[in-house]
Amino acid sequence: MDFNESLELKRKNAESILNDYLPEADGYQSMVLDAMSYSAMAGGKRLRPVLMKECYKLFGGKDKLIEPFMAAIEMIHNYSLVHDDLPAMDNDEFRRGKETTWKKYDEAIAILAGDGLLNYAFETASGAFELAKDEEDYKRIAKAISILSRKAGVYGMIGGQTADILAEDNDNVTKELLIFIHKNKTAALMEASMMIGAVLAGASEKDVLDMEKAASNIGIAFQIQDDILDVTGNEQELGKPVHSDEKNSKKTYVTLHGLSESSEEVKRLSTEAIDMIREMADENRADASFLMTLVETLINRRK
């Protein structure tokens, strides 16, 4: 089986797990539940849960303890997209080739759907306690929830989103500010994914911190590549509007450093992350070939 076939199987597995954990759309709140499912199941790479499971396997994890967190991280990621697309934020009408949640329903339901996904993510993650087999599992789950809450919060993704909004129409945006935005807005959930995978498998504190660093590199590289695609990409291929950064007067790594330097930075960050993963795989006598190839594909992705 080649890499793309393997990736698709892993993507489908992550999507199936997410679907299993989403609530049924019934009762007086059925509309918001339907909007939550529409948002979460509207496609996507499922990159974060795939990364989480691969890191879990890297450190010897084998059971289903990881699955509630795989669903939770994707709920959080998709809630952030629902809110990002709102008129008050990026004002996008299409994502992944489909109407955004606010466009299909309305702004109020979209806001509530995002809120619902965020809250339900933690309800889902806490369900992992029911799968715990011993005291060590309980401790690992508690630590994983702590990581998830911090990386999704004001010292993680929300902090990065705030800085991103404040950077709009700001002619004094620096490289340091952009890296802060990328590290928090995008990389924080990748850090959470890879760290949680390691924590739940019983990795050492050093290995967990190394995974955080590797994930930070991956997330920053991923976002710089996203900025590149916003300039060079095809709207039909991407499934969302291009030149949205220009439309919203956003300074990006590309506008500050140009396409060539931005591409080189993506390669540098990705290579460093791959080297770190390879070293950890060697130390744990694990096969990380798929994980390393996955990181490499972020350099050349077209959507």
C-alpha atoms as a printed R data frame, in Angstrom:
    type eleno elety resid chain resno       x      y      z
1   ATOM     1    CA   MET     A     1   0.000  0.000  0.000
2   ATOM     2    CA   ASP     A     2   1.434  3.387 -0.980
3   ATOM     3    CA   PHE     A     3   1.432  6.484  1.210
4   ATOM     4    CA   ASN     A     4  -1.670  8.104 -0.302
5   ATOM     5    CA   GLU     A     5  -3.733  4.940  0.127
6   ATOM     6    CA   SER     A     6  -2.551  4.599  3.705
7   ATOM     7    CA   LEU     A     7  -3.304  8.258  4.433
8   ATOM     8    CA   GLU     A     8  -6.819  7.918  3.045
9   ATOM     9    CA   LEU     A     9  -7.478  4.879  5.237
10  ATOM    10    CA   LYS     A    10  -6.229  6.745  8.285
11  ATOM    11    CA   ARG     A    11  -8.269  9.813  7.347
12  ATOM    12    CA   LYS     A    12 -11.412  7.709  6.991
13  ATOM    13    CA   ASN     A    13 -10.697  6.017 10.322
14  ATOM    14    CA   ALA     A    14 -10.380  9.392 12.045
15  ATOM    15    CA   GLU     A    15 -13.562 10.621 10.371
16  ATOM    16    CA   SER     A    16 -15.449  7.494 11.418
17  ATOM    17    CA   ILE     A    17 -14.332  7.962 15.029
18  ATOM    18    CA   LEU     A    18 -15.430 11.610 14.922
19  ATOM    19    CA   ASN     A    19 -18.811 10.657 13.486
20  ATOM    20    CA   ASP     A    20 -19.310  8.018 16.194
21  ATOM    21    CA   TYR     A    21 -18.783 10.606 18.930
22  ATOM    22    CA   LEU     A    22 -20.957 13.381 17.474
23  ATOM    23    CA   PRO     A    23 -24.384 13.731 19.151
24  ATOM    24    CA   GLU     A    24 -27.654 12.840 17.439
25  ATOM    25    CA   ALA     A    25 -29.623 15.821 16.113
26  ATOM    26    CA   ASP     A    26 -32.838 15.562 18.115
27  ATOM    27    CA   GLY     A    27 -34.801 17.485 20.743
28  ATOM    28    CA   TYR     A    28 -35.497 21.225 20.884
29  ATOM    29    CA   GLN     A    29 -31.801 21.875 20.224
30  ATOM    30    CA   SER     A    30 -31.790 19.723 17.075
31  ATOM    31    CA   MET     A    31 -30.881 22.609 14.764
32  ATOM    32    CA   VAL     A    32 -27.649 23.439 16.580
33  ATOM    33    CA   LEU     A    33 -26.800 19.731 16.788
34  ATOM    34    CA   ASP     A    34 -27.403 19.414 13.056
35  ATOM    35    CA   ALA     A    35 -25.201 22.450 12.421
36  ATOM    36    CA   MET     A    36 -22.468 20.945 14.606
37  ATOM    37    CA   SER     A    37 -22.504 17.735 12.560
38  ATOM    38    CA   TYR     A    38 -22.643 19.652  9.279
39  ATOM    39    CA   SER     A    39 -19.582 21.646 10.295
40  ATOM    40    CA   ALA     A    40 -17.581 18.709 11.641
41  ATOM    41    CA   MET     A    41 -18.422 16.309  8.817
42  ATOM    42    CA   ALA     A    42 -17.928 18.734  5.911
43  ATOM    43    CA   GLY     A    43 -14.705 17.024  4.872
44  ATOM    44    CA   GLY     A    44 -11.111 17.949  5.537
45  ATOM    45    CA   LYS     A    45  -7.753 16.267  5.937
46  ATOM    46    CA   ARG     A    46  -8.353 15.083  9.533
47  ATOM    47    CA   LEU     A    47  -4.666 15.868  9.953
48  ATOM    48    CA   ARG     A    48  -4.754 16.460 13.717
49  ATOM    49    CA   PRO     A    49  -6.379 13.169 14.773
50  ATOM    50    CA   VAL     A    50  -4.153 11.297 12.323
51  ATOM    51    CA   LEU     A    51  -1.069 12.944 13.827
52  ATOM    52    CA   MET     A    52  -2.353 12.144 17.309
53  ATOM    53    CA   LYS     A    53  -2.818  8.446 16.593
54  ATOM    54    CA   GLU     A    54   0.526  8.137 14.798
55  ATOM    55    CA   CYS     A    55   2.311  9.666 17.801
56  ATOM    56    CA   TYR     A    56   0.372  7.359 20.099
57  ATOM    57    CA   LYS     A    57   1.616  4.385 18.086
58  ATOM    58    CA   LEU     A    58   5.151  5.819 17.974
59  ATOM    59    CA   PHE     A    59   5.399  5.444 21.751
60  ATOM    60    CA   GLY     A    60   3.719  2.052 21.912
61  ATOM    61    CA   GLY     A    61   0.026  2.924 22.305
62  ATOM    62    CA   LYS     A    62  -2.262  0.194 21.021
63  ATOM    63    CA   ASP     A    63  -5.764  0.456 22.509
64  ATOM    64    CA   LYS     A    64  -8.785  2.750 22.031
65  ATOM    65    CA   LEU     A    65  -7.870  5.173 24.808
66  ATOM    66    CA   ILE     A    66  -6.791  7.655 22.132
67  ATOM    67    CA   GLU     A    67 -10.118  7.718 20.277
68  ATOM    68    CA   PRO     A    68 -12.111 10.193 22.437
69  ATOM    69    CA   PHE     A    69  -9.231 12.645 22.094
70  ATOM    70    CA   MET     A    70  -9.051 12.116 18.328
71  ATOM    71    CA   ALA     A    71 -12.699 13.128 18.099
72  ATOM    72    CA   ALA     A    72 -12.261 15.991 20.563
73  ATOM    73    CA   ILE     A    73  -9.334 17.611 18.740
74  ATOM    74    CA   GLU     A    74 -11.278 17.561 15.479
75  ATOM    75    CA   MET     A    75 -14.332 19.104 17.159
76  ATOM    76    CA   ILE     A    76 -12.162 21.921 18.481
77  ATOM    77    CA   HIS     A    77 -10.490 22.435 15.106
78  ATOM    78    CA   ASN     A    78 -13.845 22.616 13.342
79  ATOM    79    CA   TYR     A    79 -15.396 24.938 15.919
80  ATOM    80    CA   SER     A    80 -12.522 27.348 15.225
81  ATOM    81    CA   LEU     A    81 -13.246 27.169 11.488
82  ATOM    82    CA   VAL     A    82 -16.956 27.862 12.034
83  ATOM    83    CA   HIS     A    83 -16.086 31.011 13.969
84  ATOM    84    CA   ASP     A    84 -13.262 32.001 11.577
85  ATOM    85    CA   ASP     A    85 -15.728 32.014  8.670
86  ATOM    86    CA   LEU     A    86 -18.198 34.384 10.385
87  ATOM    87    CA   PRO     A    87 -18.755 37.855  8.861
88  ATOM    88    CA   ALA     A    88 -17.122 39.437 11.924
89  ATOM    89    CA   MET     A    89 -13.993 37.355 11.319
90  ATOM    90    CA   ASP     A    90 -12.933 36.273  7.790
91  ATOM    91    CA   ASN     A    91 -16.406 36.619  6.216
92  ATOM    92    CA   ASP     A    92 -16.048 33.500  4.042
93  ATOM    93    CA   GLU     A    93 -19.077 31.916  2.382
94  ATOM    94    CA   PHE     A    94 -17.451 28.666  1.246
95  ATOM    95    CA   ARG     A    95 -15.117 26.137  2.832
96  ATOM    96    CA   ARG     A    96 -14.062 22.798  1.372
97  ATOM    97    CA   GLY     A    97 -16.338 23.529 -1.583
98  ATOM    98    CA   LYS     A    98 -19.454 23.825  0.595
99  ATOM    99    CA   GLU     A    99 -21.372 26.682  2.142
100 ATOM   100    CA   THR     A   100 -19.910 27.747  5.470
101 ATOM   101    CA   THR     A   101 -22.047 27.106  8.532
102 ATOM   102    CA   TRP     A   102 -23.247 30.689  8.945
103 ATOM   103    CA   LYS     A   103 -24.187 30.831  5.265
104 ATOM   104    CA   LYS     A   104 -26.157 27.557  5.372
105 ATOM   105    CA   TYR     A   105 -27.916 28.276  8.672
106 ATOM   106    CA   ASP     A   106 -27.429 31.813  9.985
107 ATOM   107    CA   GLU     A   107 -24.903 33.683 12.111
108 ATOM   108    CA   ALA     A   108 -26.579 32.973 15.448
109 ATOM   109    CA   ILE     A   109 -26.790 29.214 14.859
110 ATOM   110    CA   ALA     A   110 -23.198 29.179 13.557
111 ATOM   111    CA   ILE     A   111 -21.955 30.879 16.725
112 ATOM   112    CA   LEU     A   112 -23.873 28.394 18.865
113 ATOM   113    CA   ALA     A   113 -22.662 25.464 16.732
114 ATOM   114    CA   GLY     A   114 -19.068 26.549 17.319
115 ATOM   115    CA   ASP     A   115 -19.740 26.915 21.037
116 ATOM   116    CA   GLY     A   116 -21.410 23.511 21.027
117 ATOM   117    CA   LEU     A   117 -18.477 21.794 19.330
118 ATOM   118    CA   LEU     A   118 -15.994 23.316 21.781
119 ATOM   119    CA   ASN     A   119 -17.972 22.270 24.851
120 ATOM   120    CA   TYR     A   120 -18.796 18.836 23.463
121 ATOM   121    CA   ALA     A   121 -15.110 18.273 22.714
122 ATOM   122    CA   PHE     A   122 -14.306 18.325 26.424
123 ATOM   123    CA   GLU     A   123 -17.330 16.197 27.245
124 ATOM   124    CA   THR     A   124 -16.003 13.705 24.692
125 ATOM   125    CA   ALA     A   125 -12.396 13.811 25.937
126 ATOM   126    CA   SER     A   126 -13.475 13.287 29.547
127 ATOM   127    CA   GLY     A   127 -15.230 10.127 28.392
128 ATOM   128    CA   ALA     A   128 -11.766  8.580 28.087
129 ATOM   129    CA   PHE     A   129 -11.833  8.048 31.864
130 ATOM   130    CA   GLU     A   130 -14.377  5.291 31.227
131 ATOM   131    CA   LEU     A   131 -11.732  3.480 29.139
132 ATOM   132    CA   ALA     A   132  -8.989  3.761 31.780
133 ATOM   133    CA   LYS     A   133  -7.566  0.434 32.969
134 ATOM   134    CA   ASP     A   134  -5.420  1.570 35.881
135 ATOM   135    CA   GLU     A   135  -4.203  4.566 37.874
136 ATOM   136    CA   GLU     A   136  -1.569  5.436 35.267
137 ATOM   137    CA   ASP     A   137  -4.263  5.749 32.614
138 ATOM   138    CA   TYR     A   138  -6.228  8.127 34.843
139 ATOM   139    CA   LYS     A   139  -3.145 10.307 35.322
140 ATOM   140    CA   ARG     A   140  -2.366 10.330 31.611
141 ATOM   141    CA   ILE     A   141  -5.943 11.239 30.680
142 ATOM   142    CA   ALA     A   142  -5.959 14.109 33.188
143 ATOM   143    CA   LYS     A   143  -2.679 15.411 31.762
144 ATOM   144    CA   ALA     A   144  -3.998 15.073 28.210
145 ATOM   145    CA   ILE     A   145  -7.119 17.096 29.073
146 ATOM   146    CA   SER     A   146  -4.920 19.776 30.632
147 ATOM   147    CA   ILE     A   147  -2.835 19.972 27.441
148 ATOM   148    CA   LEU     A   148  -5.969 20.120 25.296
149 ATOM   149    CA   SER     A   149  -7.537 22.941 27.305
150 ATOM   150    CA   ARG     A   150  -4.381 25.079 27.366
151 ATOM   151    CA   LYS     A   151  -3.509 24.649 23.691
152 ATOM   152    CA   ALA     A   152  -7.083 25.502 22.653
153 ATOM   153    CA   GLY     A   153  -7.325 28.514 24.955
154 ATOM   154    CA   VAL     A   154  -6.023 32.033 25.461
155 ATOM   155    CA   TYR     A   155  -2.422 30.799 25.767
156 ATOM   156    CA   GLY     A   156  -2.839 28.791 22.576
157 ATOM   157    CA   MET     A   157  -5.218 28.953 19.628
158 ATOM   158    CA   ILE     A   158  -7.483 31.746 20.910
159 ATOM   159    CA   GLY     A   159  -4.446 33.848 21.817
160 ATOM   160    CA   GLY     A   160  -3.116 33.390 18.303
161 ATOM   161    CA   GLN     A   161  -6.467 34.270 16.751
162 ATOM   162    CA   THR     A   162  -6.623 37.433 18.853
163 ATOM   163    CA   ALA     A   163  -3.171 38.528 17.733
164 ATOM   164    CA   ASP     A   164  -4.142 37.717 14.146
165 ATOM   165    CA   ILE     A   165  -7.203 39.977 14.277
166 ATOM   166    CA   LEU     A   166  -5.254 42.826 15.875
167 ATOM   167    CA   ALA     A   167  -2.589 42.487 13.161
168 ATOM   168    CA   GLU     A   168  -5.095 43.342 10.420
169 ATOM   169    CA   ASP     A   169  -4.509 46.771  8.861
170 ATOM   170    CA   ASN     A   170  -1.335 47.030 10.934
171 ATOM   171    CA   ASP     A   171   1.641 48.221  8.896
172 ATOM   172    CA   ASN     A   172   4.048 47.370 11.728
173 ATOM   173    CA   VAL     A   173   3.566 43.600 11.732
174 ATOM   174    CA   THR     A   174   6.914 41.896 12.383
175 ATOM   175    CA   LYS     A   175   8.234 38.434 11.689
176 ATOM   176    CA   GLU     A   176   8.174 37.767 15.447
177 ATOM   177    CA   LEU     A   177   4.469 38.641 15.641
178 ATOM   178    CA   LEU     A   178   3.651 36.463 12.638
179 ATOM   179    CA   ILE     A   179   5.507 33.509 14.157
180 ATOM   180    CA   PHE     A   180   3.584 34.041 17.420
181 ATOM   181    CA   ILE     A   181   0.317 34.005 15.453
182 ATOM   182    CA   HIS     A   182   1.251 30.892 13.493
183 ATOM   183    CA   LYS     A   183   2.601 29.075 16.556
184 ATOM   184    CA   ASN     A   184  -0.607 29.679 18.472
185 ATOM   185    CA   LYS     A   185  -3.383 29.986 15.915
186 ATOM   186    CA   THR     A   186  -2.311 26.953 13.869
187 ATOM   187    CA   ALA     A   187   0.483 25.050 15.614
188 ATOM   188    CA   ALA     A   188  -1.131 24.911 19.067
189 ATOM   189    CA   LEU     A   189  -3.676 22.248 18.076
190 ATOM   190    CA   MET     A   190  -0.980 20.249 16.285
191 ATOM   191    CA   GLU     A   191   1.132 20.488 19.435
192 ATOM   192    CA   ALA     A   192  -1.843 19.266 21.456
193 ATOM   193    CA   SER     A   193  -2.407 16.384 19.028
194 ATOM   194    CA   MET     A   194   1.167 15.110 19.071
195 ATOM   195    CA   MET     A   195   1.709 15.722 22.777
196 ATOM   196    CA   ILE     A   196  -1.537 13.954 23.738
197 ATOM   197    CA   GLY     A   197  -0.619 10.978 21.575
198 ATOM   198    CA   ALA     A   198   2.711 10.739 23.379
199 ATOM   199    CA   VAL     A   199   1.245 11.330 26.866
200 ATOM   200    CA   LEU     A   200  -1.477  8.695 26.545
201 ATOM   201    CA   ALA     A   201   1.100  6.143 25.368
202 ATOM   202    CA   GLY     A   202   3.271  6.809 28.427
203 ATOM   203    CA   ALA     A   203   6.114  8.759 26.799
204 ATOM   204    CA   SER     A   204   8.710 10.460 28.996
205 ATOM   205    CA   GLU     A   205   8.458 14.157 29.810
206 ATOM   206    CA   LYS     A   206  11.436 14.842 27.526
207 ATOM   207    CA   ASP     A   207   9.801 13.014 24.632
208 ATOM   208    CA   VAL     A   208   6.540 14.914 25.165
209 ATOM   209    CA   LEU     A   209   8.429 18.216 25.035
210 ATOM   210    CA   ASP     A   210  10.281 17.081 21.912
211 ATOM   211    CA   MET     A   211   6.956 16.254 20.285
212 ATOM   212    CA   GLU     A   212   5.739 19.740 21.196
213 ATOM   213    CA   LYS     A   213   8.750 21.288 19.443
214 ATOM   214    CA   ALA     A   214   8.359 19.103 16.348
215 ATOM   215    CA   ALA     A   215   4.655 19.923 16.182
216 ATOM   216    CA   SER     A   216   5.373 23.630 16.564
217 ATOM   217    CA   ASN     A   217   7.635 23.458 13.509
218 ATOM   218    CA   ILE     A   218   5.021 21.506 11.568
219 ATOM   219    CA   GLY     A   219   2.244 23.929 12.462
220 ATOM   220    CA   ILE     A   220   4.224 27.048 11.559
221 ATOM   221    CA   ALA     A   221   5.325 25.447  8.279
222 ATOM   222    CA   PHE     A   222   1.739 24.389  7.577
223 ATOM   223    CA   GLN     A   223   0.451 27.937  8.046
224 ATOM   224    CA   ILE     A   224   3.191 29.513  5.947
225 ATOM   225    CA   GLN     A   225   2.307 27.025  3.211
226 ATOM   226    CA   ASP     A   226  -1.341 28.027  3.619
227 ATOM   227    CA   ASP     A   227  -0.288 31.655  3.091
228 ATOM   228    CA   ILE     A   228   1.611 30.600 -0.027
229 ATOM   229    CA   LEU     A   229  -1.433 28.775 -1.401
230 ATOM   230    CA   ASP     A   230  -3.623 31.814 -0.764
231 ATOM   231    CA   VAL     A   231  -1.434 33.600 -3.312
232 ATOM   232    CA   THR     A   232  -0.632 30.799 -5.758
233 ATOM   233    CA   GLY     A   233  -3.482 28.312 -5.288
234 ATOM   234    CA   ASN     A   234  -6.531 27.495 -7.378
235 ATOM   235    CA   GLU     A   235  -9.934 28.211 -5.789
236 ATOM   236    CA   GLN     A   236 -11.514 25.052 -7.197
237 ATOM   237    CA   GLU     A   237  -8.638 22.893 -5.965
238 ATOM   238    CA   LEU     A   238  -8.514 24.532 -2.543
239 ATOM   239    CA   GLY     A   239 -12.269 24.479 -2.015
240 ATOM   240    CA   LYS     A   240 -12.191 28.025 -0.604
241 ATOM   241    CA   PRO     A   241 -11.575 31.542 -1.931
242 ATOM   242    CA   VAL     A   242  -8.013 32.587 -2.736
243 ATOM   243    CA   HIS     A   243  -6.500 35.999 -2.054
244 ATOM   244    CA   SER     A   244  -8.611 36.223  1.125
245 ATOM   245    CA   ASP     A   245  -5.609 37.513  3.067
246 ATOM   246    CA   GLU     A   246  -5.239 40.410  0.626
247 ATOM   247    CA   LYS     A   247  -8.980 41.057  0.737
248 ATOM   248    CA   ASN     A   248  -8.862 41.240  4.536
249 ATOM   249    CA   SER     A   249  -5.662 43.359  4.550
250 ATOM   250    CA   LYS     A   250  -3.753 40.640  6.404
251 ATOM   251    CA   LYS     A   251   0.017 40.701  6.592
252 ATOM   252    CA   THR     A   252   1.451 37.214  6.098
253 ATOM   253    CA   TYR     A   253   4.874 35.597  5.950
254 ATOM   254    CA   VAL     A   254   4.576 35.831  2.158
255 ATOM   255    CA   THR     A   255   3.840 39.572  2.112
256 ATOM   256    CA   LEU     A   256   6.803 40.206  4.423
257 ATOM   257    CA   HIS     A   257   9.357 37.815  2.928
258 ATOM   258    CA   GLY     A   258   8.150 36.818 -0.531
259 ATOM   259    CA   LEU     A   259   7.294 33.434 -2.001
260 ATOM   260    CA   SER     A   260  10.848 32.115 -2.369
261 ATOM   261    CA   GLU     A   261  11.959 32.771  1.209
262 ATOM   262    CA   SER     A   262   8.617 31.539  2.533
263 ATOM   263    CA   SER     A   263   8.998 28.242  0.658
264 ATOM   264    CA   GLU     A   264  12.524 27.811  2.008
265 ATOM   265    CA   GLU     A   265  11.274 28.387  5.560
266 ATOM   266    CA   VAL     A   266   8.602 25.711  5.114
267 ATOM   267    CA   LYS     A   267  11.304 23.262  4.020
268 ATOM   268    CA   ARG     A   268  13.635 24.173  6.893
269 ATOM   269    CA   LEU     A   269  10.986 23.816  9.584
270 ATOM   270    CA   SER     A   270   9.654 20.582  8.138
271 ATOM   271    CA   THR     A   271  13.115 19.026  7.800
272 ATOM   272    CA   GLU     A   272  13.953 19.873 11.402
273 ATOM   273    CA   ALA     A   273  10.679 18.316 12.586
274 ATOM   274    CA   ILE     A   274  11.296 15.158 10.559
275 ATOM   275    CA   ASP     A   275  14.785 14.800 12.020
276 ATOM   276    CA   MET     A   276  13.361 15.042 15.551
277 ATOM   277    CA   ILE     A   277  10.699 12.425 14.821
278 ATOM   278    CA   ARG     A   278  13.294 10.113 13.270
279 ATOM   279    CA   GLU     A   279  15.459 10.390 16.379
280 ATOM   280    CA   MET     A   280  12.553  9.550 18.677
281 ATOM   281    CA   ALA     A   281  11.543  6.631 16.478
282 ATOM   282    CA   ASP     A   282  15.084  5.255 16.626
283 ATOM   283    CA   GLU     A   283  15.140  5.606 20.418
284 ATOM   284    CA   ASN     A   284  11.821  3.755 20.713
285 ATOM   285    CA   ARG     A   285  12.617  1.233 17.971
286 ATOM   286    CA   ALA     A   286   9.433  2.283 16.214
287 ATOM   287    CA   ASP     A   287   8.485  2.724 12.576
288 ATOM   288    CA   ALA     A   288   7.740  6.396 11.937
289 ATOM   289    CA   SER     A   289   8.033  6.266  8.147
290 ATOM   290    CA   PHE     A   290   4.389  7.193  7.583
291 ATOM   291    CA   LEU     A   291   4.552 10.053 10.084
292 ATOM   292    CA   MET     A   292   7.700 11.471  8.489
293 ATOM   293    CA   THR     A   293   6.235 11.205  4.990
294 ATOM   294    CA   LEU     A   294   3.079 12.938  6.215
295 ATOM   295    CA   VAL     A   295   5.149 15.888  7.406
296 ATOM   296    CA   GLU     A   296   7.008 15.984  4.086
297 ATOM   297    CA   THR     A   297   3.740 16.215  2.146
298 ATOM   298    CA   LEU     A   298   2.946 19.476  3.926
299 ATOM   299    CA   ILE     A   299   5.757 21.096  1.915
300 ATOM   300    CA   ASN     A   300   4.224 20.300 -1.455
301 ATOM   301    CA   ARG     A   301   0.507 20.225 -0.640
302 ATOM   302    CA   ARG     A   302  -1.770 22.057 -3.071
303 ATOM   303    CA   LYS     A   303  -4.861 22.244 -0.868
